[in-house]
Amino acid sequence: MQLHMPITQQLRAYQAKTHGQPEMPTSGSFMSLLSSGVQAVNQAQQHSDQQVHALLTGGDVQQAEVLTAVQKADMAFRLLIQIRNKLLTAYEELNAIRV
């Protein structure tokens, strides 16, 4: 995955590569974009939980795959938190504007 790609393209590529899910719509409301981003993070978390469970119960899974899934889920969650923080900051700045 290329780092200079916009986040929406990175999410689409991640979803298509890891879960075989259909791609996110390219147009739509901001709310639908946020919702699909949160769903992608949730799917990454669930996938990592399944991988850890399979490893702990003796499933046929490589330790490197589990570690990679956990790190991807962690990175996706941290990105989501940063997006939330930026949105809250922007909201507070807009709210402070006197008309």
Protein Blocks (a to p, Z undefined) as FASTA:
>chain_A
ZZkbcfklmmmmmmmmmnopacddfbdcfklmmmmmmmmmmmmmmmmmmmmmmmmnopac
dfklmmmmmmmmmmmmmmmmmmmmmmmmmmmmmmmpcZZ
